[in-house]
């Protein structure tokens, strides 16, 4: 092995002592915060991580490495890789956001704080990087892969950063507790490459991951490239028979152009928010733009009128449709330019068009849709006019309530679906898929499958979501990355309840989850979340998607989350492996100013109210937390920005002594009662 100075550093999100969810406690309490490397007399290196993560746009890990000069040096590093443990200790949970292997990167995160401070959060550490090893996968046997992250030009703007993995043909699988597999990572004039031992003991052909040119790791620090061994989140791995070759490097005459993701937030865009199908000649066209301006609408050269867009709010125009396809040209003028969008709206005259329809579990798609002759659910939704209501007759509906963009209502003409008077309506093993805009979903029960809202300007009211095989109710999933304005926006979720949800890994099923692409103006009020295997309310976001817009949580309750009780056998209790916070208010160091008012959180398995690595200007007012297993309130310091949260009239209560104390940094005055 080349005579270089090897160093070890733990850095990045979740490497702090707050990351206890990677372990089954209290049996493995002694492992909390372990992120280090041990060098044996024979030269082998063991890297262990009980925390950290490998995410799309950033990392947290234990890393044993050497520093090279990428302008003058190149390398080939190989070792026999032997995972001693992989996965959450004390459980059979599948690894998530976990990894290990041989890595090269162009920046290190700041070394985690030493001595530890439970009131401090380690934030994401981003870099361009390439590694050969294992990413997530199973606890026992895995196929090694080559992983590349590219597009990191600014660690404070990671929107659209790309993480890809590529299989290595002919590679021998690696087994936890087995004899190990030899792996190799290197760089030549073509780029970065990986190779893995075959079953016959020879090395595979070199694999060059796409986008990993020879200059990939000369972007952030420029004059430094770090090469070594890593483990992240839940891994203990021994690297044996280490061989590092360092050679002079002459860059090729032509280097590839470095890839950069597109920032969609700066691109003007006009969206059609009303439906693309109508059973009525009368149609209200609703559009939504991200620039103030005027929209001129025409059809086949005929001017239909002009509408004004202000402050990113939708605007209406009433039209008369022709039978068949109507191609509507919208010329959108705004101070900095103009664009043209064409939207197609199809008018199919129906024998039974109506603003009031009834549907039943066994309804006929072609029925008139009266209470006496109900239509099918899909048939009623298809024919419903703008501003109309579908009444559901009592029964169990074994189909998804699917409301797509084509079914949208319009501004001032919201569509409604609700039970008929006195009817109990249950969607069994079928959730709500609300991709439409301008709907009111009222009084329905969903069980077995996750419900999703990806549309905008909707109201979901007095609905139940329970015993789903994932999160009960999720709002978000906006595309494309970074285009916050286009994500689900201005939805209201009111007086709903979500409980008893559990996923197969016992790590991800929340009660309510406005996360991963959430636009402006979304409000949850009067909602209750309890008994979910993960969090009560989860407002997580990812750096590569961009920050969620602020969400308002008002008069909501979260209790006994992080533990799932089998409804058929109350003695069968499962502790979640991912969390158990009452209100988890962010993620991955993205500053988002969520608003939390008059909410209550008690007896959750982790914190009552947690910033979860959100350094933004949170506003938490009039909230009460009682007897949560960890902190009732935890809003921490961080290494990148001054605490900006504002906390007023919050109350923390313990009915028995606890080793956990509240940790609140920011603008917290004497109206609070923290412990």
N, C-alpha and C positions, 0 to 999 in steps of 0.2 A: 504494500500500500504506500502511495506517495507520502513523503514526509511533509505534511502540511499541518497547520494548527487546526484541530477539530474543536468545535464549540457546540454547546447545547443551549437551546432557547425554547421556552414555552411562550406562546403569544397567540393573540386573537380571541375571538368571542368564545365564551363558555369555558375558558381555561381557569376562571376564578373559582373561589370556594363556594359560590352560589350554585354551581352546577352539580347538584346532587342527584338529579333524575337519571343519570347514567348508571346508578348503582342501586341495588336493593338494600335499603337501610332497615335496621341498624347493623345487619351482619357485616357490611363492608364499609362502615363509617371510616375505617382507617385508610381507605383508598380515596376519599374525597379530595379532589384537587391534585391528585398525582399526575404530573405531566413532566417527565424527565427521561434521561438516558443513563444507562450504566455501562461502563466499559470494563470487560473482563480481562484477566491476565493473558488469555489467548488471543486478544485483539477483537473478539466478537463484541457487538454492541446490542444491548437490549433497550428498546424504546417503548415506554408505556405512557398511555394517555387515558385519563379518566375525566374527560371533558373535551372541549374544543368541538370542531365540526368541519366537514368539507361541504361547502355550499356552492351554488352556481357562480357567485361573484366574490367569495371571500373564504377565509379559512380561520381555524383555530387549531393548534397542534403542539406536540412536542417534536422538536426538530434537532437532529445531530448533523452538523454540516461543516463544510469548508467553503472559504470565499475565494473565487477566481476572478481574473480580469477577462471579461468576454471579448475585448478587442484583441488580446494577444494570446489567450489560452483557450484550449478546448479540452474535452475530457471523455473518458469512458469509465463508468463506475459500475462494478458488478458485485453481487453478494448472493449467498444462499439465504433465502428469506424464510424464516420459520415462525408462523404465528403461534404463540403460546396460549393466547386467549383472544377471542374476537366476539364482541357482543356484550350486552349489558350484564354485568356480574350478578349472579343470583337468580337469573331469569332465563327463559328460552326465547325472549323477544328477538325479532330479526334486527340486524344492525341497520341503522338509518343515519345518514350524514356521517358515516364512519369510513375510515380508510387507512391504508398503510402501504409503504413501498419505498422506492428509490425516487427522489424528486430533485428537480432543478427549478429555481424561481429567480425573479429579478428584484425582489424586495422582501425584507423580513418585517413582521410587525414589531411594535415596541414590546420589549420583554415585559411579561406580566409583573404586576406589582409585588414587591418582596420587601418587608413582610406583607402577608395578605391582609386585606381590609374588606370585611363583608359588606361595607357600604360603598364599594367601588365596583364598577362594571367594566370588564375588558371588552372592547369593541372590535368589530371586524378588521381583519388584516387582509388586504387585497393584494394580488400580484398576478402577473402573467406567470404561468407555470406549466410544467409537463412532468408526469410521473408514470412509472410502470409499477403496477401492484394491484390492489383490490379496492374497489369503491362500493360501499354498501354491500349488497349481495346477501349471502347466508352466513350462519354462524360456523358451519363446518367446512364445506367444500366450495371453492370458488375458482372461476377461470380468470387468470390475470388479464388485465387490460392496459392499454395506453391511454392516458387521460391528458387533455390539453385545455388550458384556459387562455383565451386571447381577448384582446380589445380593451385591456386596462391601460389607459393613458393618463388617467387622473383618479386617484384613490377616493376622491370625493364625488365622483360622477361615474357610477358603475352601471348605469342603465344600458341594457342590451348586451352586456358582457356575456361571452359564450363559453360554456363548459361542454366539451364533447369527449366521448370515449370510443375507443376502437378495439375490437378484439384482435388477438394475435394468433393467426392460424397455426395449428399444430402444437400450441403451448400445453404443457402439463398442468393439470389442475393443482391447486394448493389447498392443503387440508389442515385445519386447526389442530395442533398437537402432533402433526406428522413430521416427516424428516425434512421438509422444506423443499423449495424450488429455487434454482438459480435464476436470477433476473439481471438484466443489464440495461443501463440507460446511458446514452452518449450523444455527442454532437459532432457533425462534420459539415462540410460545405453545403450539403443539401439541406440540412436542418437537424432537428432533434429526432432521435430514433429510440426504439425499445426492442428488446429481444428477451425471450424466455426459454428456459430449458424444455426440451421435448421429452416424452416418455422414455426414449432410448438414450437419454443423457446428452445428446447434441443440442446445440442452441438453434432456435428458430431463425428464420430470415428476419432481417431488421424491418420493423414497421415504422413508417414515418407518418405520424398523425397529421391530418390536414391542418394547415395554418400554422404549423410549427417550424417556420423557416429558421435559418441560422441566426437571424437577428431578433427572434421572438423575445429574448430575455435581455434586451438592451433598451428598454423603454422607461422604466421607472427610475432606477438609480443610474442606469446607463453604464457606469464604470464598474459594476459589481454583479456577479452571478453566483448564486448560492447552490451548492450541490450536496446532497446527503440523504439521510434516512428519516422517515417521519412515521408517526402514528397519530390518529385523531379520534377523539370521542370515546371509543370503546375498544382499545386494542393494546395488546402487549406482544411485541414482536422482537425476535432475535435475528440479527444480521450477522452471518458467519462467513468465513473465508473471503473477507473483503479485499477487493482489488481495485485501486484507483490509479488510472493512467492519465497524466496531464501532459499535453503536447502543445507546441507552438501552433497558433492558429492564423491562417491567412484567409481573410474573408473572400468569398467569390466575387468576381467582377460585377455581377448583378445580384442584388439581394431583393427578395420579394417585397412588394409594398405591404406595409403593416395594415392589418384589417382594423377598421373602426366601426362601431355600431352607429346606426342612425338615431338621432335625437328627434323623436316624433313630436315632442311637446312644442317645438318651434314651427311646426308645419301647419298652415291653415287647413281646415277641413270642415266640410258641411255634411251633416248626417240627416237621413230621413228617419224620423221618429215615429211616424204613423205607419200603418200596415201597407204591405204590398199587394194585398188581396181585398176585394170588396164585393159584397153581394148586393150593394145598393149603389144607385147612380150618384147619390149625394155623398161627397167625400171631403173630409177635412184634412188637408195636407199640413203636416206639422214637421218643421225642420229645425235643426239645432246646429249652431256654428260656434267656433271658438274665437271669432273675431266679430266685433260690432260692425254692422254694415247693412247693405240692402241686398235683397234677393229678388231677381226678376225671373218670373216663371212663364214658360211658354210651352206649347204643344204643337208640333208640326208647323212651326213658324207663326202660330197664333199666340199673341200675348194674352196671358191669363191674369196678370196682376203683379203687384209688387208688395213685398213684406219687409219689415225692418227687424233686424236682430240686434238686441242690446244685452250686454253683460252676460254673454254665454247662456242666455235663457231661450227656451224654444219659442217659435212664432207660428201662427196659424194662417191658413188661407183656405176658403171653401171653394170647391170645384164641382163641376158636373162631369162625370166620367163618360167616355164612350165605351160601348161593349168591346171586350177584348183588351189588348194591351194598350195602355196609355203611357207613352214615353214623355216624361216631364223634364224639360231642360231648365236647370236652375243656374242662372248667372249670378255669382256671389261677388259683390264688390265691397271692398273694405279699404281703409286708408292706405295700407301698405301694398295693395295689389288686388288681384281678382283671380277667380277660378270658376270653372264650370263643372257641374255634376249633373248626370242624367239618371233619373230614377224611373223604374218601370212599375206601374200599378195596374193590376189586372182586374177588370170588372166582369164578373160572371153573374148575370141575372139569375136569381134563385126562385124556384117555385114557392119557397117558404122563407123569404127574407123576413127578419123580425128584429125588433129591439128587445123582445122578451121571449126567451126560449126555455124549455125544460129538457133535462137529460136524465137518463137512468143507466145503471150498470148494464142492463140488457137492452138498451134503447136501440132503435133502428136508425142507421145513418140517414135514410131517406124519409123518415117520419116527419110529420109537420112540426114537431117540437112543442106540442101542447102538453099540459099535465096528463091528459088522458092518452095521448100518443107521443110519448117522449122520444127525442132523438138520442143517438149515441153521444157520448161526451165530445168526441172529435168532430162529429157532424154539427153539433150545436155551436162549438167554438168557431168552426169554419164559416157558418152562416151569420154569426152575430154581427149586427151593425154597430157602428161607432156610437158609444154612449149606452149600449144595451147591457142586459143582464142575463146570464145563464143560471137558472135555478136547478140544483141537483137534488133529485129524489133520493130518499133514504136507501142505504145499502153500502156494500163493500165494493169498491172500484179497484179491480186488479189491473190497473193501467196507470201510466204516468200522466199527471195533469201537465200536459206539454203546451205551453203558450209561446210560440216562436215570434220572431220579429214581424213576420207576415201577418200575424194576428193582432198587431198593436191597435190600441185605441188612438186617441188624439187629445191634444190639449183642449180642455173644456168638454171633452167627449170620452170620458174614461169608461172602459168596459169593466163589468163585474161578474165574478163567479162566486156563488154562495149556496148554502143548503136551502132547500124549500122550507117553508115555515114548519118548525117543529121537527125537521128531519135530522138524523145523525148520519153523517157522511164520513166514511173512512177510506183512505187510499192505502191499501195493504201491499207491502213490498213494492211500493211505487211512490216516488216522491213528486215534488213540484219542480218543474223545469221552466222557470219564468225568464225567458229571453226576450219577451215582448216589452213594450213600453205602454204606460197609461192603462194599467189594470188595477183593480181592487179585488184581492183574494181574501175572502172572509169566512171564518167559522168552520174550517176544514181540519181533519185529522190525517196526519201522514205518519206511517210507521214502516220500518224495515229498510228503507233506502234514503240516502241523503237528498235534501231539497236544495236547489241552487237558484239564485237570482243573478242573472247577468244583464238584465234589462234595466231601464231607468224610469223614473217618475211613476213608480208603483207604490201601492199600499198593501201590506200583508197584515191582517188583523185577526185577532182571537183564533189563531190556529195552534194546533198541537203537533210537535215533531218528537217522536220518541222511539226508542229501541231500534235505532237505525244502525246499519253496519258501517257507518262512518259518521261524520259530523251530522247533527240533526238539520241545521239550517245554515247554509253558507251563502254569503253575498260577496261577489267579486269575480276574479278571473278575467280582469280586463285585458284586452289585446288591442293594439300591439304594445310591447313594452314601452314604458315611458309616456304613453299617450293618456295621461291621467284624465283629461277632459272627456275622452271617449269611454272611459270605464263606467260601470254601473253607478248612477248618480241620482240624487234626490229621491231615494226610496225611503219609505217610512215603515218600520216594523213595530206594530203596536199590540200590547197585551197578548203576546204569544208565550208559549211554554215549550221548552226543549229539555228532555231528560232521558236517562238510561241508554245513551248512545255509546257504542263500543265498536272499534275496528279490530281487525284480525291481529294487528301487532300490539294492541292495547296502548297506543301512543298518540293517536291523531284525532280521535272522535271528540269534538267539542259540542257544546250546546248550541251556541250561536257564534259564527265565525265570519265577520266582515273583514276579509283579508285577501292578500295576493292580487291586488289590482282593484282598488276601491276608489271611485270618483267622489266628487264633492257632494255635500248636502244630504248624506245618509244619516238617519236617526233611528235609534232603538229606544222605545219608551214603554215602561210597564211590563218588560219581559222578564221571565223567570227561567233560570237554567240550573239544573241540579242532577247529581248522580251520573254525570258523564265521565268516561274513563280518562279524558284529558281535561281541558279547561272549560270554564263556564262560558266566558266571552273571550274570544281570541282575535286580536286585531293585528296579527302578524303581517309583515311585508318582507320582500326580498330585495336586496340591493340591485340585482340585475333587472328587476321589473320597474324599479322606481318606487318612491314613497306613496303609500295610500294618502288620499286626502283625509282631513280630520273627520272623524265619526263622532256623533253625539250619542252618549248613553245616558238616559234620564229615567229615574225611578225604577231601575232594574235591580234584580236580586240574583245572586249566585251562591249556592251552598252545596256542600258535600260533593264537590267535583274532584276528580283524581282517583276515585274508587267506584267500581261498578258492581252492582248487586244483581245477581241473576233473578229475574222476576218469577221464575218457576221454582227456584230453590234459593231462598234468602240466605242459606248458609254458604252458598257459593259466592265468594267475594274476590274480586280481582283488583289489585292495586295497579294503577296506570304507570307506564314507564316513561311518558313524555312530559308530564306536567301535573296539572291539578290546581292551577291558579283560579281564583274567582274571576278576576278581570285582568287579562294579559294585554297590556296597552301598547304593543308595538313589536319591533324586532329588527335585528341586524344593523343597529346604529343609525337608522333613518330617522331624522327629526320630524315628527308629526305632532301637531298640537291638538290631540283628541280632547274632547270635553266630556267630563263625567260629573253628573249632578244627582245628588240625593239617591245614591245607590247603596245597597247593602250586600256584604259578603261575609259568610260565616262557615266555619268548619270545612274549609277546603284543604286539600292535601299539601298545597304549597302556600303561596302568598294570597292574601285577600285582594290587594290591589298592587300590581307590579308594572314598572316601566318596561321590563323585558328588553333592555338595551335600546330604549327610545330616549334620546337626549333632547327631544323637542319641548316646546312650550305647552306641556300638558296643563289643563285646568281641571282640578279636582275639588269639588265643592259639596259640602253637606253630606259626605259619605260616611258610612259606619261599617267597621270591620270587627268581627268577634271570633276569637278562638280559632283562627286559621293555624295550620300546623307549623308553618314558618312565619315570616313577618306578616302582620296585618297590613302594613303599608311599607312598600320598598320602592323608593324613587332615589336613585343613586347618583353619585358623582361619576365622571367619566373622563378619559384622557384628552378629549378633543374640544370640548366646549364648556362654558360656564353653565351650571344648572339654571334652567329657565322656567321650570314649572311653577304654577301658582296654586297654593293649597289653602283653603279656607273652610272653617267650621266642620272639620272631619273628626271623627271619634274612633278611638281604638280601645277595645275592651278585652281583658283576659279574665276568665272566671277561675283560673288556676295558674300557678306559677309556670313560666316558660323560659327556656334559654334564648328564645328568639325575641329580639327587640326591633321596633320599627326603625327604618332608616330613610330619612327624608332630607334631600338637599334641594334647595331652591327657595322660592318666596313662600315661606310657611310662617304665619304670624301666630299670635297668642290665642286666636279663636279655635285652633286645633287642639286636640287632646291625644297626642301620640304617646306610645310607650317607649 
